[in-house]
Amino acid sequence: MSNNMFCDLNTGVCGPANEEENTGLIDFTPQTPKMTLYYVTDPICSHCWALEPVLNRFVHQYGQHFNFNVVMGGLLPSWHGFGDSANGIQKPSDVAGHWREVGEHSRMPIDGSVWLDNPLQSSFPPSRVFKVIQSRHPGKEQGFLRKAREHLFAFNENIAEDSAMIRIVDEIGLDGNAIVEEASSESAQDLLEEDFALASRLGVRGFPTIIIMNEENRGVKIVGAQPLDTYVKGLESVLKEKPVSAPVPALTEWFSGKEHLFAKEIEVMYDLQPDHTEAFIAEQLSNKPYHVQHVLGELYI
């Protein structure tokens, strides 16, 4: 045996003699560079709203592998010259039926009658608000985007109107008047144009598009609202190894009581059948205040 090997009765260690501490923290996290996930979207994209349940779970379970970057895509500049012949959309009233179909198929509630009663003229105003918040209050922009979509899709509110945007920004704890005023400036439009340019460089033509890219600018593009397994396999193909999956959060951790969670989101996060969802909520939140409500036949808390 070499002279530097011993079994110390005081420390209970058999090994090389050294002066290092016997206890301490050590990081076993793989020291591999994080990738970037670009999520190209728009506040009024119905299929992006349909993707929310899957995207929630994907980010919760696999977000440790990538930096999450939301990019505004500019779905509706205005109705002047706009046309989507593939979906039969030429004017605002044409959108209502399409949206209802997406909502019924995805079970993320979409009313759609806003396009008959008080149609949005452009998706740029809430997109600019998103960019201002992203630049001024990083980390808060996704809260705005989520609440804006709830107000629009489930609760039928024109989120391109100043009054609605001010109220939504206030809801996330920021100064709605100041941010919406700044969002009307040329500098805010410049921020939005930067996102449009990035989406163009990424070759994005429709929303939602998710691009997972490594540091060598190689990656995978996934277009449309797809099942969870599609995103996991895409991540694996870029990693070139099986991604590490984190546990999903307990409902008590995920639901603070200040947000809305829709039935489909809860079902996807916890692999529930629809007829088990309400009982699961009651069991998990037995010691936490919550309210069960319904919109368009779908439960939400």
Backbone hydrogen bonds in HBPLUS format (Angstrom, degrees):
<---DONOR---> <-ACCEPTOR-->    atom                        ^
c    i                          cat <-CA-CA->   ^        H-A-AA   ^      H-
h    n   atom  resd res      DA  || num        DHA   H-A  angle D-A-AA Bond
n    s   type  num  typ     dist DA aas  dist angle  dist       angle   num
A0005-MET N   A0002-SER O   3.24 MM   3  5.72 160.9  2.28 119.1 119.6     1
A0017-ALA N   A0004-ASN O   2.77 MM  13  5.31 147.4  1.88 145.7 154.8     2
A0006-PHE N   A0015-GLY O   3.37 MM   9  5.85 158.7  2.41 135.8 139.4     3
A0015-GLY N   A0006-PHE O   3.07 MM   9  5.85 155.8  2.13 162.9 162.3     4
A0008-ASP N   A0013-VAL O   2.96 MM   5  5.58 156.8  2.01 157.4 154.0     5
A0012-GLY N   A0008-ASP O   2.80 MM   4  5.55 143.4  1.94 145.1 155.8     6
A0035-MET N   A0065-HIS O   3.15 MM  30  6.43 169.9  2.16 150.1 147.5     7
A0067-ASN N   A0035-MET O   2.72 MM  32  6.18 154.8  1.78 150.5 155.0     8
A0036-THR N   A0213-MET O   2.94 MM 177  5.34 166.5  1.96 157.7 161.4     9
A0213-MET N   A0036-THR O   2.87 MM 177  5.34 168.2  1.88 156.9 160.6    10
A0037-LEU N   A0067-ASN O   2.78 MM  30  5.94 173.8  1.78 161.7 161.9    11
A0069-ASN N   A0037-LEU O   2.81 MM  32  5.92 165.5  1.83 176.5 171.4    12
A0038-TYR N   A0211-ILE O   2.78 MM 173  5.09 164.9  1.81 156.0 157.0    13
A0211-ILE N   A0038-TYR O   2.92 MM 173  5.09 159.0  1.97 144.9 151.9    14
A0039-TYR N   A0069-ASN O   2.86 MM  30  6.09 164.8  1.88 150.4 153.8    15
A0071-VAL N   A0039-TYR O   2.86 MM  32  5.87 171.2  1.87 141.5 142.7    16
A0040-VAL N   A0209-THR O   2.86 MM 169  5.23 161.7  1.89 169.1 166.7    17
A0209-THR N   A0040-VAL O   3.20 MM 169  5.23 159.6  2.25 145.0 150.0    18
A0041-THR N   A0071-VAL O   2.90 MM  30  6.22 161.4  1.94 171.4 177.6    19
A0073-GLY N   A0041-THR O   2.72 MM  32  5.43 143.2  1.85 171.5 173.4    20
A0045-CYS N   A0042-ASP O   3.13 MM   3  5.29 167.7  2.15 119.8 119.1    21
A0048-CYS N   A0045-CYS O   3.20 MM   3  5.26 131.9  2.44  96.2 109.0    22
A0049-TRP N   A0045-CYS O   3.24 MM   4  6.65 148.4  2.34 144.7 152.8    23
A0050-ALA N   A0046-SER O   3.01 MM   4  6.34 149.9  2.10 142.6 151.4    24
A0051-LEU N   A0047-HIS O   3.05 MM   4  6.18 129.6  2.31 129.0 141.1    25
A0051-LEU N   A0048-CYS O   3.13 MM   3  4.96 129.6  2.40  90.0 103.6    26
A0052-GLU N   A0049-TRP O   3.24 MM   3  5.37 151.3  2.32 102.7 110.7    27
A0055-LEU N   A0051-LEU O   2.93 MM   4  5.98 172.9  1.94 163.7 165.6    28
A0056-ASN N   A0052-GLU O   2.85 MM   4  5.87 162.3  1.88 155.6 159.6    29
A0057-ARG N   A0053-PRO O   3.32 MM   4  6.56 165.0  2.34 143.4 146.3    30
A0058-PHE N   A0054-VAL O   2.90 MM   4  6.11 166.3  1.92 155.6 160.1    31
A0059-VAL N   A0055-LEU O   2.94 MM   4  6.04 169.1  1.96 155.1 157.2    32
A0060-HIS N   A0056-ASN O   2.99 MM   4  6.15 160.5  2.03 148.8 154.9    33
A0061-GLN N   A0057-ARG O   2.89 MM   4  6.01 163.5  1.92 156.1 159.8    34
A0062-TYR N   A0058-PHE O   2.83 MM   4  5.68 154.6  1.89 148.0 155.2    35
A0063-GLY N   A0059-VAL O   2.89 MM   4  4.46 133.0  2.11 126.8 128.6    36
A0246-ALA N   A0061-GLN O   2.86 MM 185  4.54 172.9  1.86 133.9 136.3    37
A0065-HIS N   A0062-TYR O   3.03 MM   3  5.93 170.1  2.04 128.0 131.2    38
A0066-PHE N   A0063-GLY O   3.29 MM   3  5.58 159.5  2.34 108.1 113.5    39
A0123-SER N   A0076-LEU O   2.83 MM  47  5.16 160.9  1.86 142.0 147.4    40
A0082-PHE N   A0079-TRP O   3.24 MM   3  4.98 167.0  2.26 104.5 108.1    41
A0084-ASP N   A0089-ILE O   2.75 MM   5  4.94 170.8  1.76 163.0 162.9    42
A0087-ASN N   A0084-ASP O   3.14 MM   3  5.73 138.4  2.32 112.5 121.7    43
A0089-ILE N   A0084-ASP O   2.94 MM   5  4.94 171.5  1.95 138.1 136.5    44
A0088-GLY N   A0085-SER O   3.15 MM   3  4.67 155.7  2.22  92.8 100.1    45
A0094-ASP N   A0091-LYS O   2.94 MM   3  5.59 148.5  2.05 120.8 130.1    46
A0095-VAL N   A0092-PRO O   2.96 MM   3  5.62 157.3  2.01 120.3 126.8    47
A0099-TRP N   A0095-VAL O   2.89 MM   4  6.09 163.9  1.92 166.2 170.9    48
A0100-ARG N   A0096-ALA O   3.06 MM   4  6.34 159.2  2.10 150.5 156.2    49
A0101-GLU N   A0097-GLY O   3.08 MM   4  6.34 154.3  2.15 146.8 153.2    50
A0102-VAL N   A0098-HIS O   3.10 MM   4  6.44 156.9  2.15 149.6 155.4    51
A0103-GLY N   A0099-TRP O   2.91 MM   4  6.20 161.5  1.95 155.3 160.4    52
A0104-GLU N   A0100-ARG O   2.89 MM   4  6.10 161.2  1.93 152.0 156.6    53
A0105-HIS N   A0101-GLU O   2.96 MM   4  6.09 157.2  2.01 147.7 154.1    54
A0106-SER N   A0102-VAL O   2.92 MM   4  5.99 160.9  1.96 150.3 155.5    55
A0107-ARG N   A0103-GLY O   2.75 MM   4  5.34 142.1  1.90 141.5 151.1    56
A0111-ASP N   A0153-PHE O   2.81 MM  42  5.94 160.7  1.85 165.8 162.2    57
A0115-TRP N   A0112-GLY O   3.17 MM   3  6.09 162.8  2.20 123.6 126.4    58
A0116-LEU N   A0113-SER O   2.90 MM   3  5.13 153.9  1.97 106.8 115.5    59
A0117-ASP N   A0113-SER O   2.94 MM   4  6.22 154.8  2.00 154.4 162.3    60
A0118-ASN N   A0114-VAL O   2.86 MM   4  5.15 151.3  1.95 129.6 139.3    61
A0127-SER N   A0123-SER O   3.33 MM   4  6.37 146.2  2.45 140.0 149.6    62
A0128-ARG N   A0124-PHE O   2.81 MM   4  6.02 152.6  1.88 160.4 166.4    63
A0129-VAL N   A0125-PRO O   3.10 MM   4  6.42 155.6  2.16 148.9 155.7    64
A0130-PHE N   A0126-PRO O   2.97 MM   4  6.17 157.9  2.02 142.5 148.2    65
A0131-LYS N   A0127-SER O   3.06 MM   4  6.38 155.6  2.12 144.5 150.3    66
A0132-VAL N   A0128-ARG O   2.91 MM   4  6.19 156.4  1.96 152.5 158.7    67
A0133-ILE N   A0129-VAL O   2.98 MM   4  6.21 168.8  1.99 157.4 159.9    68
A0134-GLN N   A0130-PHE O   2.86 MM   4  6.06 158.8  1.91 149.4 156.3    69
A0135-SER N   A0131-LYS O   2.96 MM   4  6.13 148.7  2.06 143.8 151.0    70
A0136-ARG N   A0132-VAL O   2.84 MM   4  5.96 156.0  1.89 152.9 160.0    71
A0137-HIS N   A0133-ILE O   2.63 MM   4  5.07 155.5  1.69 141.1 149.3    72
A0140-LYS N   A0137-HIS O   3.01 MM   3  5.83 161.7  2.05 151.3 155.0    73
A0143-GLY N   A0140-LYS O   3.15 MM   3  5.40 126.4  2.45 101.9 115.3    74
A0144-PHE N   A0140-LYS O   3.23 MM   4  6.65 151.6  2.31 149.1 156.9    75
A0145-LEU N   A0141-GLU O   3.00 MM   4  6.31 163.4  2.02 150.1 154.1    76
A0146-ARG N   A0142-GLN O   2.96 MM   4  6.09 162.2  1.99 145.4 150.0    77
A0147-LYS N   A0143-GLY O   3.07 MM   4  6.20 170.3  2.08 147.8 150.6    78
A0148-ALA N   A0144-PHE O   2.82 MM   4  5.94 160.1  1.86 155.8 162.1    79
A0149-ARG N   A0145-LEU O   3.07 MM   4  6.24 156.8  2.12 145.7 151.1    80
A0150-GLU N   A0146-ARG O   3.03 MM   4  6.36 156.7  2.08 150.5 157.2    81
A0151-HIS N   A0147-LYS O   2.96 MM   4  6.21 169.3  1.98 155.7 157.6    82
A0152-LEU N   A0148-ALA O   2.99 MM   4  6.17 151.7  2.07 144.6 152.8    83
A0153-PHE N   A0149-ARG O   2.78 MM   4  5.73 157.5  1.83 155.8 159.9    84
A0154-ALA N   A0150-GLU O   3.14 MM   4  5.36 131.1  2.39 126.3 139.7    85
A0155-PHE N   A0150-GLU O   3.15 MM   5  6.45 149.4  2.25 159.9 165.3    86
A0157-GLU N   A0151-HIS O   2.81 MM   6  5.38 145.0  1.93 134.0 141.8    87
A0161-GLU N   A0158-ASN O   3.43 MM   3  6.05 169.8  2.44 114.5 117.0    88
A0165-MET N   A0161-GLU O   3.05 MM   4  6.33 168.4  2.06 161.0 164.5    89
A0166-ILE N   A0162-ASP O   2.84 MM   4  5.98 164.9  1.86 160.3 164.2    90
A0167-ARG N   A0163-SER O   3.17 MM   4  6.28 160.8  2.21 140.7 145.6    91
A0168-ILE N   A0164-ALA O   2.98 MM   4  6.23 157.7  2.03 151.9 158.0    92
A0169-VAL N   A0165-MET O   2.92 MM   4  6.11 165.0  1.95 154.4 158.1    93
A0170-ASP N   A0166-ILE O   2.94 MM   4  6.14 158.1  1.98 148.0 154.6    94
A0171-GLU N   A0167-ARG O   3.01 MM   4  6.24 143.5  2.15 139.4 149.1    95
A0171-GLU N   A0168-ILE O   3.07 MM   3  4.98 118.7  2.47  91.1 106.4    96
A0172-ILE N   A0169-VAL O   3.13 MM   3  5.41 140.0  2.30 103.3 113.8    97
A0174-LEU N   A0169-VAL O   3.26 MM   5  5.69 164.1  2.29 147.5 144.3    98
A0173-GLY N   A0170-ASP O   2.97 MM   3  5.17 158.1  2.02 112.3 115.3    99
A0179-ILE N   A0175-ASP O   3.05 MM   4  6.22 167.4  2.07 159.3 163.1   100
A0180-VAL N   A0176-GLY O   2.94 MM   4  5.93 167.0  1.96 153.4 157.5   101
A0181-GLU N   A0177-ASN O   3.04 MM   4  6.06 152.8  2.11 141.8 149.5   102
A0182-GLU N   A0178-ALA O   3.02 MM   4  6.23 157.9  2.07 143.9 149.8   103
A0183-ALA N   A0179-ILE O   2.87 MM   4  6.07 143.4  2.01 142.7 153.5   104
A0184-SER N   A0181-GLU O   3.18 MM   3  5.52 158.0  2.23 106.5 113.2   105
A0185-SER N   A0182-GLU O   3.05 MM   3  5.48 163.5  2.08 118.1 120.7   106
A0189-GLN N   A0185-SER O   3.26 MM   4  6.64 153.4  2.33 141.5 148.6   107
A0190-ASP N   A0186-GLU O   2.84 MM   4  6.14 146.0  1.95 146.1 156.5   108
A0191-LEU N   A0187-SER O   3.08 MM   4  6.39 150.8  2.16 142.1 148.5   109
A0192-LEU N   A0188-ALA O   3.10 MM   4  6.42 152.9  2.17 143.3 150.5   110
A0193-GLU N   A0189-GLN O   2.84 MM   4  6.13 154.6  1.90 149.3 156.5   111
A0194-GLU N   A0190-ASP O   3.01 MM   4  6.32 144.4  2.14 145.1 154.2   112
A0195-ASP N   A0191-LEU O   3.33 MM   4  6.75 147.9  2.44 140.8 148.0   113
A0195-ASP N   A0192-LEU O   3.04 MM   3  5.21 120.2  2.41  98.7 113.1   114
A0196-PHE N   A0192-LEU O   3.01 MM   4  6.43 155.7  2.08 149.6 156.8   115
A0197-ALA N   A0193-GLU O   2.90 MM   4  6.14 155.6  1.96 148.5 154.6   116
A0198-LEU N   A0194-GLU O   3.00 MM   4  6.25 152.9  2.08 142.9 150.2   117
A0199-ALA N   A0195-ASP O   2.85 MM   4  6.12 164.9  1.87 156.2 159.9   118
A0200-SER N   A0196-PHE O   2.95 MM   4  6.17 151.4  2.03 143.5 151.5   119
A0201-ARG N   A0197-ALA O   2.94 MM   4  6.24 156.8  2.00 147.1 153.1   120
A0202-LEU N   A0198-LEU O   2.94 MM   4  6.19 144.6  2.06 147.7 157.9   121
A0204-VAL N   A0199-ALA O   3.01 MM   5  5.43 171.7  2.02 160.2 157.6   122
A0203-GLY N   A0200-SER O   2.94 MM   3  5.03 154.2  2.00 103.0 111.2   123
A0224-GLY N   A0208-PRO O   2.73 MM  16  5.13 160.4  1.77 175.1 169.8   124
A0210-ILE N   A0222-ILE O   2.86 MM  12  5.17 169.4  1.87 152.9 155.8   125
A0222-ILE N   A0210-ILE O   2.76 MM  12  5.17 161.1  1.80 156.6 163.1   126
A0212-ILE N   A0220-VAL O   2.98 MM   8  5.44 154.9  2.05 155.3 161.0   127
A0220-VAL N   A0212-ILE O   2.95 MM   8  5.44 146.5  2.06 144.1 153.8   128
A0214-ASN N   A0218-ARG O   2.88 MM   4  5.59 167.3  1.89 150.2 152.2   129
A0217-ASN N   A0214-ASN O   3.00 MM   3  5.41 152.3  2.08 119.9 121.0   130
A0230-THR N   A0227-PRO O   3.04 MM   3  5.60 138.7  2.22 112.9 123.4   131
A0231-TYR N   A0228-LEU O   3.03 MM   3  5.50 124.0  2.36 110.7 123.2   132
A0232-VAL N   A0228-LEU O   3.10 MM   4  6.42 159.1  2.14 154.4 161.0   133
A0233-LYS N   A0229-ASP O   2.91 MM   4  6.02 163.1  1.94 147.7 152.0   134
A0234-GLY N   A0230-THR O   3.00 MM   4  6.13 147.8  2.10 136.5 145.9   135
A0235-LEU N   A0231-TYR O   2.89 MM   4  6.10 158.3  1.94 147.1 152.3   136
A0236-GLU N   A0232-VAL O   2.94 MM   4  6.18 156.9  1.99 146.4 153.1   137
A0237-SER N   A0233-LYS O   2.95 MM   4  6.16 148.8  2.04 143.7 151.6   138
A0238-VAL N   A0234-GLY O   3.26 MM   4  6.57 141.9  2.42 142.2 151.1   139
A0238-VAL N   A0235-LEU O   3.20 MM   3  5.33 129.1  2.47  97.7 110.4   140
A0239-LEU N   A0235-LEU O   2.90 MM   4  6.13 161.9  1.93 154.3 160.1   141
A0240-LYS N   A0236-GLU O   2.76 MM   4  5.64 142.4  1.90 142.4 152.3   142
A0253-GLU N   A0250-ALA O   2.87 MM   3  5.25 138.2  2.04 108.1 120.3   143
A0254-TRP N   A0250-ALA O   2.97 MM   4  6.29 158.2  2.02 155.9 162.9   144
A0255-PHE N   A0251-LEU O   2.89 MM   4  5.76 167.6  1.90 151.3 154.4   145
A0301-ILE N   A0261-LEU O   2.89 MM  40  5.43 158.7  1.94 152.9 157.6   146
A0265-GLU N   A0262-PHE O   2.93 MM   3  5.43 125.0  2.24 112.4 126.3   147
A0266-ILE N   A0262-PHE O   3.21 MM   4  6.59 156.0  2.27 154.4 161.5   148
A0263-ALA N   A0299-LEU O   2.89 MM  36  5.32 153.8  1.96 159.4 150.9   149
A0267-GLU N   A0263-ALA O   2.88 MM   4  6.13 161.9  1.91 158.6 164.2   150
A0268-VAL N   A0264-LYS O   3.00 MM   4  6.13 161.8  2.03 147.2 151.2   151
A0269-MET N   A0265-GLU O   3.02 MM   4  6.14 161.0  2.06 145.4 151.0   152
A0270-TYR N   A0266-ILE O   3.08 MM   4  6.15 154.7  2.14 148.0 153.6   153
A0271-ASP N   A0267-GLU O   2.82 MM   4  5.41 104.3  2.40 140.5 153.2   154
A0272-LEU N   A0267-GLU O   2.94 MM   5  4.47 157.4  1.99 125.9 133.0   155
A0276-HIS N   A0273-GLN O   2.89 MM   3  5.45 163.5  1.92 124.2 129.6   156
A0277-THR N   A0274-PRO O   3.32 MM   3  5.43 160.7  2.36 105.7 111.3   157
A0280-PHE N   A0276-HIS O   3.02 MM   4  6.16 155.0  2.09 151.5 159.3   158
A0281-ILE N   A0277-THR O   2.94 MM   4  6.23 159.6  1.99 155.5 160.4   159
A0282-ALA N   A0278-GLU O   3.03 MM   4  6.25 164.2  2.05 148.0 152.0   160
A0283-GLU N   A0279-ALA O   2.99 MM   4  6.19 155.2  2.05 147.0 153.3   161
A0284-GLN N   A0280-PHE O   2.89 MM   4  6.04 170.2  1.90 156.8 159.5   162
A0285-LEU N   A0281-ILE O   2.86 MM   4  5.79 157.7  1.91 154.2 159.6   163
A0288-LYS N   A0285-LEU O   3.06 MM   3  5.03 166.2  2.08 113.8 113.9   164
A0293-GLN N   A0300-TYR O   2.85 MM   7  5.43 171.0  1.86 168.2 170.9   165
A0300-TYR N   A0293-GLN O   2.81 MM   7  5.43 148.3  1.91 152.1 151.5   166
A0295-VAL N   A0298-GLU O   2.86 MM   3  5.29 155.1  1.93 145.7 151.9   167
A0298-GLU N   A0295-VAL O   2.88 MM   3  5.29 166.9  1.90 119.3 123.5   168
